[in-house]
Amino acid sequence: SVRPKHPSTSPGLHMDDNKGTTLKFRASNYPTYFVRHQNNGEVWAAESDGSESFGLDSTWRVVPGLANPEGISFESANKPGHYIRHEDGLLFLHESNGTDRFICDATFQRRAGLSGTGESFESENKPGLFIRHQDARLRVSGDDGSDLFKNDASWLRDDVATPNATAEESDQADTEQAAREAVEKAQQEREQAEQAARETAEREKVEKEQAEAAERERIEREQAEAQAQVEREQAEQLAKEQAEQAAREQAEREQAEKEVETRAQEEREREEQAAREQAEQAAREQAEREEAERKQAEQAAQEQAEREQAAKEAAEKAAQEQAEREQAEQIEREKAEQAAKEQAAKEAAEQAAKEAAEQAAREAAEQAAKEAAEQAAREVAEQAARDQAEQAAKEAADQAAKEAAEQAARDQAEREQAERAAREATEQAERERIEQAARDQAAKEQAEAEAERERAEREQAEQAAREAAIKEEEEEAARAAREAEEAVREAERLQTEAQAKHVEAASNVQPPVQDPVLMKIRSSNYPSYFVRHQKGEGWVSESDGSDLFRQDSTWRVVPGLANPAGVSFESVNYPQHYLRHEDGLIHLHQSNGSDRFLCDATFQRRAGLSGTGESFESENKPGLFIRHQDARLRVSGDDGSDLFKNDASWLSEAADDGGVSVGEDAERTQREQAAREEHLRAEREEQERVQREEAERRHREQEEQERARLQAEQQRLAEAEREQAEKERVQREQADAAREQQEREAKDREDKERMEREHHERVRAKHERQEAERRRAEAELQERQERERAEKERAEKAHAEAEAQRLQREAQDQARAEAEAKERAARERADREKQERDSALAKQVSDASKVTPAPTRDDHTTIPVRENQPLLDKKEEKKGG
């Protein structure tokens, strides 16, 4: 069949204006699916079945956000105080408990529709998570960027407000009232109608009682489910808290273990670091001592080499000077020999020269002896210095060997100490591990004891809860009895009101159908679409001109099966098959004579909701009208929209009877009506009998259940007392074990502290010994350095004195050499003058001999010859000197 295209719902007010209003929400990509809650508290997107319960479950009050007034919260219209909240990614309808978590979970922020239409709702405490439907279940999810998510998270809203009646409708109602009064005056069978009204009232009373019983049972189930849910949540919360507490205790134990291990590790590292530093300090001191000794030895060797070099240079210089003197002496001797040869004739000169030579030889011998003595003294001093240096080096080597041996001994002692410390640390670590294992075992036993105690407390709490539940059940039973009495009184009152209501029912109904009529019914907003049956279902379809369609769309409109003031629609080609509603949809079913069928197949005629034609309201579901939606016939509540009013308005027209006799049909209908009434009376009597038996059976079962519950409660209490006694015994044993464990731990702590004190004392004594040895070594080194410095100063002083003496001797030698040079120069000058004079004298004599005779020896007038005068002058000078 062809499905008509329905206009989309017109947009409503802005959400700021809708706070505190009653709305329905439907999916933008599935417009026929509304947000509704189920009895188990889950929230789904479901297609409307037209039932009253669905309409109530899908209606919400939009209120300011519980956690943030700028947001919104969704309160159930039929469960006040219950709000939509998210939990573990899903949406539920839970009663508000006033906690921060609940009010945050139940608050959402309005956003523009992610798909570009409608609106989206973002979680207040989970930003980025939006309400969406997935597999018809409502949940909160993050935007994955897909079009599917945007469509699933966008929602349309419908206002549930009911419009007020117009003046035209009021006038029409007045006219209908007048018509009904005329019909009542002309009605010949008023008593039958009254009887039917009484029977209808009785049926309504029975149905209402059944509905109330069903409602009470539903409420009890919901309360039981809510209580079970609360208990489950409490149990889960308690288990979660216990798990968190256990996790925190475990984390604290692990943290304490880590801290103890860290402190032990740090202590070991500090001890190892101190040992390493001590070893490094000792090695540095040893290296410094060895370096100082090496430098001292090198300095002593260098000074010894310098002294040897100085002595060698002095010896070489003395040898050179001696060679120079010997060479000078050799030259003098040669000169003396030459002079002796030259002055062979002059004995005086030779004698003087000999004496002078002897004198010079004596002086040279004396000088040589003196220099030899000085050289010997210097060699003796140098030899003594070398011996002293060797002795000092030997002593230094012996001292170094001794200190090396002492250092080796100290190193060995330190290694042994370090090994002992390592062994002690290992033993300490093993003891700590054993202690930690004992503490862990104690903590585990304590945790088990605590868990056992908590379990006992939990069982006590459960026992108290059960007792409270029993008390509440007793109070509930008493309250139910009171409510039953009130319900009886209310039923009587409702019966009275029903009778009055039937009298006033004419104000809203069309004139009842007196005789069966063949009619066709078509939609007011789709006039070419007729009501027809197809495969046992009610549809609206466009005529295809076939005979089958004509028969399927032709109906015998008869007085209401449950209320003659209404109408029922019987199929022409399927006699005894009537249109009835079931689960919100219209079906064509054969009559089984039951009250439910008769009520489901009866409808009240109303003026067309759209202002044209007429509308058909359900007899047993007031407020639900026959409408078409997606070409399917169903019953739905008026949502105030023009679309609904048009879909629920129908146009009726007479149909071709197709050879069916109206008179025969009326007689048959009357016979059927009488049979139905007889059947209804028998059925009511049977129902009353069954209800009485059922009430007696339930009463017996309740008594048996109460006795069994009391026996089970007594047994449970006895078992609980035994378990409590056993728990107390176990707790006492655990307390004793814990006390013994604490005493052992205290003793172990004292032993550990004592060992730590002894270890610290040993380390401190070792440090003090090392410090004393270091100070003693520094004093010895300083003293040795002072001795070496004094010896060096003495050697330098002796060397300076020897150098001064050498310089003095060199100065004396140089002065003598200069004097001798001057003397030689004077002698040579005198010799030259003498030779010049002799030459001149010889020349004068030669010249004189040529003039006068040579004088004789007896002639005292001759010029005296001064051949020996220079020698005499020299002797005179020596004597004078």
C-alpha positions in Angstrom: 0.0 0.0 0.0 1.0 3.6 -0.5 2.0 5.5 2.7 1.1 9.1 2.8 3.7 11.7 3.4 3.2 13.5 6.7 4.3 17.0 7.3 7.1 17.4 9.9 6.3 18.8 13.3 6.4 22.5 13.5 9.2 24.0 15.6 8.3 25.0 19.2 9.6 27.6 21.5 13.3 28.1 22.4 14.5 25.8 25.1 15.0 28.7 27.5 11.2 29.2 27.4 10.5 25.5 27.7 12.1 25.1 31.1 9.4 23.7 33.4 7.2 22.6 30.5 6.1 19.1 29.5 7.7 17.8 26.2 8.3 14.7 24.2 11.6 14.1 22.4 12.0 12.1 19.3 15.0 11.1 17.1 15.7 13.4 14.2 16.7 10.5 12.0 13.8 8.3 13.2 10.9 10.8 13.8 8.5 8.1 15.0 10.8 7.0 17.8 10.3 8.8 21.1 12.5 8.9 24.3 10.8 6.7 26.9 11.7 4.9 30.2 10.9 1.4 31.0 9.9 -0.2 34.4 13.5 -1.3 35.0 14.7 2.3 34.8 16.4 2.0 31.4 15.8 4.8 28.8 15.2 3.8 25.2 14.1 5.2 21.9 11.0 3.4 20.9 8.2 3.7 18.4 4.9 4.6 19.9 2.3 1.8 20.3 -0.5 4.3 21.0 -0.9 3.0 24.6 -1.5 5.3 27.5 1.5 3.9 29.4 3.7 4.6 26.4 2.4 8.2 26.3 3.2 8.7 30.0 6.6 7.0 29.9 7.6 9.2 27.0 6.5 12.5 28.5 9.2 14.6 30.3 9.2 17.8 32.4 12.2 20.0 31.3 13.4 21.8 34.5 16.5 23.9 35.2 19.7 21.8 35.6 20.0 20.3 39.1 23.8 21.0 39.2 23.8 24.1 36.9 20.7 26.3 36.4 22.0 27.3 33.0 21.5 23.7 31.9 18.5 21.4 32.0 17.4 18.2 33.6 14.7 15.7 32.4 12.1 14.7 35.1 9.6 11.9 34.4 6.0 13.1 34.1 4.6 10.0 35.6 7.4 9.4 38.2 8.0 12.8 39.9 11.4 13.1 41.5 13.0 10.6 39.0 15.5 12.1 36.5 17.4 10.9 33.5 21.1 10.5 34.4 24.0 8.8 32.8 25.9 5.9 34.5 28.7 3.9 33.0 27.9 5.4 29.6 24.2 4.5 29.6 21.1 6.5 30.5 18.8 5.5 33.3 15.8 6.9 35.1 16.7 7.1 38.8 15.2 8.8 41.8 17.2 11.8 43.0 19.3 11.1 46.1 20.7 14.6 46.3 24.3 13.6 46.0 26.7 15.8 43.9 27.4 12.9 41.6 23.7 12.4 40.9 22.8 16.0 40.2 25.9 16.3 37.9 25.0 13.1 36.1 21.4 14.4 35.6 22.4 17.8 34.2 22.9 18.5 30.5 23.8 21.6 28.4 21.7 22.5 25.4 23.6 22.7 22.1 22.5 23.3 18.5 21.7 20.0 16.7 24.9 18.3 15.6 23.2 17.2 12.4 22.0 20.8 11.6 18.4 20.2 12.8 16.8 20.0 16.3 19.0 20.1 19.4 21.7 18.1 21.1 22.4 17.6 24.8 25.9 17.6 26.2 26.7 16.1 29.6 27.5 18.7 32.4 30.2 16.7 34.1 31.4 14.8 31.0 32.1 17.6 28.4 32.2 16.2 24.9 29.8 13.4 25.6 26.3 13.8 24.0 23.0 11.9 24.4 22.5 9.6 21.5 20.6 6.4 20.6 22.4 3.3 19.5 20.6 0.1 18.9 17.5 1.9 20.4 19.4 2.3 23.7 20.1 5.8 25.0 23.7 6.5 26.1 26.3 9.2 26.2 29.1 9.1 23.7 31.9 11.3 22.2 31.6 12.8 18.8 33.5 10.6 16.3 32.9 13.0 13.4 30.6 10.6 11.6 27.2 11.7 10.1 25.7 8.7 11.9 26.7 10.0 15.3 25.5 13.5 14.5 22.1 12.2 13.4 21.8 9.9 16.4 22.7 12.8 18.8 20.1 15.3 17.3 16.6 15.4 18.8 13.2 17.0 18.0 10.7 18.1 20.6 6.9 18.1 20.7 4.8 20.1 23.1 2.3 18.0 25.0 0.0 20.9 26.0 -3.7 20.3 25.2 -5.4 23.2 23.3 -8.6 24.8 24.8 -11.9 24.3 23.1 -13.0 27.0 20.7 -16.4 28.9 20.7 -17.4 27.0 17.6 -16.9 23.7 19.2 -18.9 24.9 22.2 -21.8 25.9 20.0 -21.6 22.5 18.3 -21.7 20.8 21.6 -24.9 22.7 22.5 -26.5 21.6 19.3 -25.5 18.0 20.0 -26.9 18.3 23.5 -30.3 19.4 22.1 -30.2 16.5 19.6 -29.4 14.0 22.4 -32.3 15.3 24.5 -34.6 14.8 21.6 -33.3 11.3 21.1 -33.7 10.5 24.7 -37.3 11.6 24.6 -38.0 9.5 21.5 -36.2 6.5 22.8 -38.6 3.5 23.3 -36.2 1.3 25.2 -34.9 3.5 28.0 -35.0 0.7 30.5 -32.8 -1.5 28.3 -30.4 1.4 28.0 -30.3 1.9 31.8 -29.7 -1.8 32.2 -26.9 -1.7 29.7 -25.5 1.3 31.6 -25.6 -0.6 34.9 -23.9 -3.5 33.3 -21.4 -1.2 31.8 -20.8 0.4 35.2 -20.4 -3.1 36.7 -17.9 -4.0 33.9 -16.1 -0.7 34.4 -16.0 -1.4 38.2 -14.5 -4.9 37.6 -12.1 -3.6 35.1 -11.1 -0.7 37.3 -10.6 -3.1 40.2 -8.5 -5.4 38.0 -6.6 -2.3 36.7 -6.1 -1.1 40.2 -4.9 -4.6 41.3 -2.6 -4.7 38.3 -1.4 -1.2 39.0 -0.8 -2.1 42.7 1.1 -5.2 41.5 3.1 -3.1 39.1 3.9 -0.5 41.8 4.9 -3.3 44.2 7.1 -4.8 41.5 8.6 -1.4 40.8 9.2 -0.8 44.5 10.7 -4.2 44.9 12.9 -3.6 41.8 13.8 -0.1 43.1 14.6 -1.6 46.5 16.6 -4.3 44.9 18.3 -1.8 42.8 19.1 0.4 45.8 20.4 -2.7 47.7 22.5 -3.7 44.7 23.9 -0.2 44.4 24.6 -0.1 48.1 26.3 -3.5 47.9 28.3 -2.4 44.9 29.2 0.9 46.5 30.2 -1.0 49.7 32.3 -3.5 47.7 33.8 -0.7 45.7 34.7 1.2 48.9 36.1 -2.0 50.4 38.1 -2.6 47.3 39.3 1.0 47.3 40.2 0.8 51.0 42.1 -2.5 50.4 43.8 -0.9 47.4 44.7 2.1 49.5 46.0 -0.1 52.3 48.0 -2.1 49.9 49.4 1.0 48.3 50.3 2.4 51.8 52.0 -0.9 52.6 53.9 -0.9 49.4 54.8 2.7 49.9 56.0 2.0 53.4 58.0 -1.0 52.1 59.5 1.1 49.4 60.4 3.8 51.9 62.0 1.3 54.2 63.9 -0.2 51.3 64.8 3.2 50.0 66.1 4.2 53.5 68.1 1.0 53.8 69.4 1.5 50.2 70.3 5.1 51.0 72.0 4.1 54.2 74.0 1.4 52.4 74.9 3.8 49.6 76.0 6.4 52.2 78.1 3.8 53.9 79.6 2.7 50.6 80.1 6.3 49.6 81.8 7.0 53.0 84.0 3.9 52.5 84.8 4.9 49.0 85.6 8.5 50.1 87.8 7.2 52.9 89.6 4.9 50.5 89.9 7.7 47.9 91.1 10.0 50.7 93.7 7.5 51.9 94.8 6.9 48.3 95.1 10.6 47.7 97.1 11.0 50.9 99.3 8.1 50.0 99.8 9.5 46.5 100.5 13.0 48.0 103.0 11.4 50.4 104.6 9.4 47.5 104.6 12.6 45.4 106.2 14.6 48.1 108.8 11.9 48.8 109.5 11.7 45.1 109.9 15.4 44.8 112.1 15.5 47.9 114.3 12.7 46.4 114.4 14.5 43.1 115.3 17.7 44.8 118.0 16.0 46.9 119.3 14.3 43.8 119.3 17.6 41.9 121.0 19.4 44.8 123.6 16.6 45.0 124.1 16.8 41.2 124.4 20.6 41.6 126.9 20.2 44.4 128.9 17.6 42.4 128.8 19.8 39.3 129.9 22.8 41.4 132.7 20.7 42.9 133.7 19.4 39.5 133.7 22.9 38.1 135.8 24.1 41.0 138.2 21.3 40.5 138.4 22.0 36.8 139.0 25.6 37.5 141.6 24.9 40.1 143.3 22.5 37.7 143.1 25.1 34.9 144.6 27.8 37.3 147.3 25.3 38.3 148.0 24.6 34.7 148.1 28.3 34.0 150.4 28.9 36.9 152.6 26.0 35.8 152.6 27.4 32.3 153.5 30.8 33.7 156.2 29.2 35.8 157.5 27.4 32.8 157.6 30.7 30.9 159.3 32.3 33.8 161.8 29.5 34.0 162.4 29.7 30.3 162.8 33.5 30.6 165.1 33.0 33.7 167.2 30.5 31.8 167.3 32.9 28.9 168.3 35.7 31.1 170.9 33.5 32.9 172.3 32.6 29.5 172.2 36.1 28.4 173.6 37.3 31.6 176.1 34.5 32.1 178.6 37.0 32.3 176.8 38.8 35.0 176.9 36.7 38.1 175.1 39.2 40.2 172.3 39.2 37.8 172.1 35.5 37.8 172.4 35.3 41.6 169.6 37.8 41.8 167.6 35.9 39.3 168.2 32.7 41.2 167.2 34.2 44.4 164.2 35.7 42.8 163.4 32.3 41.2 163.8 30.6 44.5 161.7 33.1 46.2 159.0 32.7 43.5 159.3 28.9 43.8 158.8 29.1 47.5 155.9 31.4 47.2 154.4 29.2 44.5 155.0 26.1 46.6 153.4 27.8 49.5 150.5 28.9 47.3 150.1 25.4 45.8 150.2 23.8 49.3 147.7 26.2 50.5 145.4 25.6 47.5 145.9 21.8 47.8 144.8 22.1 51.4 141.8 24.1 50.5 141.0 21.7 47.7 141.3 18.7 50.1 139.1 20.5 52.6 136.5 21.2 49.9 136.6 17.6 48.7 136.2 16.4 52.3 133.2 18.8 52.8 131.7 17.6 49.5 132.2 14.0 50.4 130.6 14.6 53.8 127.7 16.3 52.0 127.3 13.4 49.6 127.4 11.0 52.5 124.9 13.0 54.4 122.6 13.2 51.3 123.0 9.5 50.7 122.2 8.9 54.4 119.1 11.2 54.1 118.0 9.5 50.9 118.4 6.1 52.6 116.5 7.3 55.6 113.8 8.7 53.3 113.6 5.4 51.4 113.4 3.5 54.7 110.7 5.9 55.9 108.8 5.6 52.6 109.0 1.8 52.8 107.8 1.9 56.3 104.9 4.2 55.5 104.1 2.0 52.4 104.0 -1.0 54.6 101.9 0.8 57.2 99.6 2.1 54.4 99.3 -1.5 53.0 98.4 -2.7 56.5 95.8 0.1 56.8 94.4 -0.7 53.4 94.2 -4.4 54.3 92.4 -3.4 57.6 90.1 -1.1 55.6 89.3 -3.9 53.1 88.6 -6.3 56.0 86.4 -3.6 57.6 84.6 -3.0 54.3 84.0 -6.7 53.9 82.7 -6.9 57.4 80.5 -3.9 56.7 79.3 -5.6 53.5 78.6 -8.8 55.4 76.8 -6.8 58.1 74.8 -4.9 55.4 73.8 -8.2 53.8 72.8 -9.7 57.1 70.9 -6.5 57.9 69.2 -6.7 54.5 68.3 -10.3 55.1 67.0 -9.4 58.6 65.0 -6.5 57.1 63.6 -8.8 54.4 62.5 -11.3 57.1 61.1 -8.5 59.2 59.3 -7.2 56.1 57.9 -10.6 55.4 56.7 -10.9 58.9 55.2 -7.4 58.8 53.5 -8.3 55.5 52.1 -11.5 57.0 50.9 -9.6 60.0 49.4 -6.9 57.8 47.7 -9.6 55.7 46.3 -11.3 58.8 45.2 -7.9 60.0 43.6 -7.2 56.7 41.8 -10.6 56.8 40.7 -9.8 60.3 39.5 -6.4 59.2 37.7 -7.9 56.2 36.1 -10.6 58.5 35.0 -7.8 60.9 33.6 -5.8 58.0 31.8 -8.9 56.7 30.3 -9.4 60.2 29.3 -5.8 60.3 27.9 -6.1 56.8 25.9 -9.2 57.8 24.7 -7.4 60.9 23.6 -4.5 58.7 21.9 -6.9 56.3 20.2 -8.5 59.3 19.0 -5.1 60.4 18.0 -4.3 56.9 16.0 -7.6 56.6 14.3 -6.9 59.9 13.5 -3.4 58.7 12.2 -4.9 55.5 10.1 -7.4 57.4 8.7 -4.5 59.4 8.1 -2.5 56.3 6.4 -5.5 54.7 4.1 -5.8 57.7 3.4 -2.0 57.6 2.9 -2.3 53.8 0.5 -5.2 54.3 -1.5 -3.1 56.8 -1.3 -0.1 54.5 -2.4 -2.4 51.6 -5.4 -3.5 53.6 -6.3 0.1 54.3 -5.8 1.0 50.7 -8.0 -2.0 49.7 -10.8 -0.6 51.9 -10.3 2.8 50.5 -10.3 1.2 47.0 -13.7 -0.4 47.7 -15.1 2.9 48.9 -13.5 4.6 45.8 -15.0 1.9 43.5 -18.4 2.6 45.0 -17.9 6.3 44.5 -16.6 5.7 40.9 -19.7 3.6 40.2 -21.9 6.4 41.3 -19.9 8.8 39.2 -20.0 6.4 36.2 -23.8 6.4 36.4 -23.8 10.1 36.5 -21.2 10.2 33.7 -23.3 8.0 31.5 -26.1 10.4 31.9 -23.8 13.3 30.9 -22.1 11.2 28.1 -24.5 12.6 25.6 -22.7 15.9 25.6 -19.7 14.5 23.8 -21.1 11.6 21.6 -22.8 11.6 18.3 -26.3 10.1 18.1 -26.1 6.4 18.7 -26.6 4.0 15.8 -30.1 2.6 15.9 -29.7 0.1 13.1 -26.7 -1.4 11.3 -25.5 0.8 8.4 -23.1 -0.1 5.6 -20.5 2.6 5.2 -17.1 3.5 3.8 -14.7 5.6 5.9 -12.0 7.7 4.3 -9.3 10.1 5.7 -10.1 13.8 5.9 -6.6 14.9 4.9 -6.1 12.1 2.3 -9.6 11.8 0.8 -8.6 9.1 -1.7 -7.5 6.8 1.1 -10.1 4.5 2.6 -10.1 2.4 5.8 -9.7 -1.3 4.8 -8.5 -4.5 6.4 -5.6 -6.4 5.0 -4.1 -9.7 6.5 -6.0 -9.0 9.8 -4.6 -5.4 10.1 -6.3 -2.0 9.7 -4.8 0.3 7.0 -5.6 3.3 4.9 -5.1 2.6 1.2 -6.0 4.3 -2.1 -8.7 2.4 -4.1 -7.5 0.2 -6.9 -11.0 -0.4 -8.3 -11.0 -4.1 -7.5 -14.0 -6.0 -6.0 -11.7 -7.2 -3.2 -10.8 -3.6 -2.2 -14.5 -2.7 -2.3 -15.4 -5.5 0.1 -12.3 -4.9 2.4 -13.2 -1.2 2.7 -16.9 -1.7 3.4 -18.0 -1.8 7.1 -21.2 -2.6 8.9 -21.4 0.2 11.6 -23.3 -1.4 14.5 -24.1 -0.3 18.1 -21.1 -0.6 20.4 -20.5 -4.2 21.5 -19.6 -3.0 25.1 -21.7 0.2 25.1 -24.7 0.6 22.7 -24.1 4.4 22.9 -20.9 3.8 20.9 -20.2 2.1 17.6 -18.4 -1.0 16.4 -17.1 -1.7 12.9 -17.9 -5.2 11.5 -16.3 -6.4 8.3 -18.8 -7.1 5.5 -16.8 -9.9 3.9 -15.7 -11.3 7.3 -18.9 -11.5 9.5 -18.4 -11.5 13.3 -14.9 -9.8 12.7 -14.6 -6.4 14.2 -12.0 -3.7 14.2 -10.3 -3.6 17.7 -7.2 -2.0 19.2 -4.4 -4.1 20.6 -1.0 -2.8 21.7 -1.8 0.6 20.2 -2.6 -0.8 16.7 -5.9 -1.6 14.9 -6.6 -5.2 14.0 -9.5 -7.2 12.5 -10.3 -10.0 14.9 -13.2 -12.4 15.3 -15.3 -11.7 18.3 -14.6 -14.1 21.2 -17.3 -12.5 23.5 -14.8 -11.5 26.2 -15.2 -8.2 28.0 -11.8 -7.1 26.8 -12.6 -7.8 23.1 -16.0 -6.1 23.4 -14.4 -3.0 25.0 -11.4 -2.9 22.6 -13.9 -3.1 19.6 -16.1 -0.2 20.9 -15.5 3.4 20.0 -17.3 6.7 20.9 -18.2 9.0 18.1 -16.8 12.5 18.5 -16.8 15.7 16.4 -13.9 15.7 14.0 -10.8 17.0 15.8 -9.7 18.9 12.7 -13.1 20.6 12.5 -14.4 18.4 9.7 -15.9 14.9 9.7 -15.9 12.9 12.9 -13.4 11.1 15.2 -13.6 7.8 17.1 -12.4 7.6 20.7 -11.6 4.3 22.4 -14.3 3.1 24.9 -11.8 1.6 27.4 -8.9 4.0 26.6 -10.4 7.5 26.9 -8.2 10.1 25.2 -7.0 7.7 22.5 -8.4 8.2 19.0 -8.2 6.2 15.8 -5.7 7.8 13.5 -3.5 6.8 10.5 0.3 7.0 10.7 2.5 5.7 7.9 -0.8 4.3 6.4 -1.2 2.1 9.5 -4.3 2.5 11.7 -3.6 2.9 15.4 -4.9 4.6 18.5 -2.9 7.6 19.9 -3.3 10.4 22.3 -3.9 13.9 21.1 -0.5 15.8 21.1 -2.2 19.1 20.2 -0.6 19.1 16.7 -2.5 19.9 13.5 -1.0 16.7 12.0 -2.7 14.5 14.7 -6.0 16.3 14.4 -6.0 15.8 10.6 -4.9 12.1 10.9 -7.6 11.4 13.5 -10.5 13.0 11.5 -12.6 10.8 9.2 -15.3 11.2 6.5 -18.1 8.6 6.3 -20.3 7.8 3.3 -22.9 5.2 2.5 -21.8 2.1 0.7 -23.4 -0.2 -1.8 -25.0 -3.0 0.3 -24.0 -5.6 -2.2 -27.2 -7.6 -1.8 -27.2 -7.6 2.0 -30.7 -7.2 3.7 -30.7 -4.5 6.3 -33.8 -6.0 8.1 -32.4 -9.4 8.5 -29.1 -7.9 9.6 -30.9 -6.0 12.4 -32.7 -9.1 13.6 -29.5 -11.0 13.6 -27.8 -8.2 15.5 -30.5 -8.2 18.2 -30.2 -11.9 18.7 -26.4 -11.5 19.0 -26.8 -8.7 21.5 -29.1 -10.9 23.7 -26.7 -13.8 23.5 -23.8 -11.4 24.4 -25.6 -10.1 27.4 -26.4 -13.7 28.6 -22.8 -14.6 28.0 -21.6 -11.5 29.9 -23.7 -12.4 33.0 -22.4 -15.9 33.1 -18.9 -14.6 32.6 -19.2 -12.1 35.4 -20.5 -14.8 37.8 -17.6 -17.1 36.8 -15.1 -14.2 37.4 -16.5 -13.4 40.8 -16.2 -17.1 41.8 -12.6 -17.3 40.4 -11.7 -14.0 42.2 -13.0 -15.4 45.5 -11.1 -18.6 45.2 -8.0 -16.7 44.1 -8.2 -14.4 47.1 -8.6 -17.3 49.5 -5.6 -19.1 47.8 -3.4 -15.9 48.1 -4.4 -15.6 51.7 -3.3 -19.2 52.5 -0.1 -18.8 50.6 0.7 -15.6 52.5 0.2 -17.3 55.8 2.4 -20.2 54.7 5.0 -17.9 53.4 5.0 -15.9 56.7 5.4 -19.1 58.8 8.3 -20.2 56.5 9.9 -16.8 56.7 9.7 -16.7 60.5 11.3 -20.2 60.7 14.0 -19.2 58.3 14.6 -16.0 60.2 15.0 -17.8 63.5 17.4 -20.3 61.9 19.4 -17.5 60.3 19.6 -15.6 63.6 20.9 -18.7 65.4 23.4 -19.2 62.6 24.4 -15.6 62.8 25.0 -15.9 66.6 27.2 -18.9 66.1 29.2 -17.2 63.3 29.5 -14.1 65.5 31.0 -16.2 68.4 33.4 -17.9 66.0 34.4 -14.5 64.6 35.1 -13.2 68.1 37.3 -16.2 68.9 39.2 -15.7 65.6 39.5 -12.0 66.3 40.9 -12.7 69.8 43.5 -15.2 68.3 44.4 -12.7 65.7 44.8 -9.9 68.3 47.1 -12.2 70.3 49.1 -13.0 67.2 49.3 -9.3 66.3 50.5 -8.4 69.8 53.2 -11.1 69.7 54.2 -9.9 66.2 54.4 -6.3 67.5 56.6 -7.4 70.4 58.9 -9.3 68.0 59.0 -6.2 65.8 59.9 -4.0 68.7 62.7 -6.3 69.8 64.0 -6.5 66.2 63.9 -2.7 66.0 65.9 -2.5 69.3 68.5 -5.0 67.9 68.7 -3.1 64.7 69.2 0.2 66.4 71.9 -1.3 68.7 73.7 -2.7 65.7 73.4 0.6 63.9 74.9 2.4 66.9 77.7 0.0 67.1 78.3 0.4 63.4 78.4 4.2 63.7 80.8 3.9 66.7 83.1 1.7 64.7 83.0 4.0 61.7 83.6 7.1 63.9 86.6 5.4 65.7 88.0 4.4 62.3 87.6 8.0 61.1 89.4 9.2 64.2 92.2 6.7 63.8 92.6 7.7 60.2 92.6 11.4 61.1 95.2 10.9 63.8 97.4 8.9 61.4 97.0 11.6 58.8 98.0 14.4 61.3 101.0 12.3 62.5 102.1 11.7 58.9 101.7 15.4 58.1 103.8 16.3 61.2 106.5 13.8 60.2 106.5 15.2 56.7 106.8 18.7 58.0 109.6 17.8 60.3 111.5 16.0 57.6 111.0 19.0 55.3 112.3 21.3 58.0 115.4 19.1 58.5 116.0 19.0 54.7 115.5 22.8 54.5 118.1 23.3 57.3 120.6 20.9 55.7 120.1 22.7 52.4 120.6 26.1 54.0 123.8 24.8 55.7 125.1 23.3 52.4 124.2 26.6 50.6 126.0 28.6 53.3 129.1 26.3 53.1 129.0 26.6 49.3 128.8 30.4 49.5 131.7 30.5 51.9 133.8 28.2 49.7 132.8 30.3 46.7 133.8 33.5 48.5 137.2 32.0 49.4 137.6 30.9 45.9 136.8 34.4 44.6 139.2 35.9 47.1 142.0 33.5 46.0 141.3 34.3 42.4 141.5 38.0 43.2 144.8 37.5 45.0 146.1 35.4 42.2 145.0 38.0 39.7 146.7 40.7 41.7 149.9 38.7 41.9 149.8 38.0 38.2 149.3 41.7 37.5 152.2 42.6 39.8 154.4 40.1 38.2 153.4 41.3 34.8 154.2 44.8 35.8 157.5 43.7 37.2 158.4 41.9 34.0 157.4 44.9 32.0 159.7 47.0 34.2 162.5 44.6 33.9 162.1 44.5 30.1 162.0 48.3 30.0 165.1 48.5 32.1 166.8 46.0 29.9 165.9 47.9 26.9 167.2 51.1 28.4 170.3 49.4 29.5 170.9 48.0 26.1 170.2 51.4 24.6 172.7 53.0 27.0 175.3 50.3 26.4 174.8 50.8 22.7 175.2 54.5 23.1 178.2 54.0 25.4 179.8 51.5 23.0 179.3 54.0 20.3 180.8 56.7 22.3 183.7 54.5 23.2 184.2 53.6 19.6 184.2 57.2 18.7 186.5 58.1 21.5 189.0 55.4 20.7 189.4 56.9 17.5 190.4 60.2 19.1 192.0 59.4 22.5 193.6 56.3 23.9 191.8 54.0 25.9 192.1 54.5 29.6 193.9 52.1 31.8 192.8 50.5 34.9 194.8 52.8 36.9 193.1 55.7 35.3 190.4 56.7 37.6 189.1 59.3 35.2 187.4 56.8 33.0 183.6 56.7 33.0 182.4 53.9 35.3 180.5 51.0 33.8 177.1 50.2 35.6 176.6 46.7 34.4 175.2 45.3 37.8 173.2 48.3 38.6 169.7 46.8 37.7 170.2 43.8 40.0 171.3 46.0 42.8 168.3 48.2 42.3 166.0 45.2 42.4 167.6 43.9 45.6 167.2 47.3 47.1 163.5 47.3 46.2 163.0 43.9 47.7 164.7 45.0 50.9 162.7 48.1 51.0 159.5 46.2 50.4 
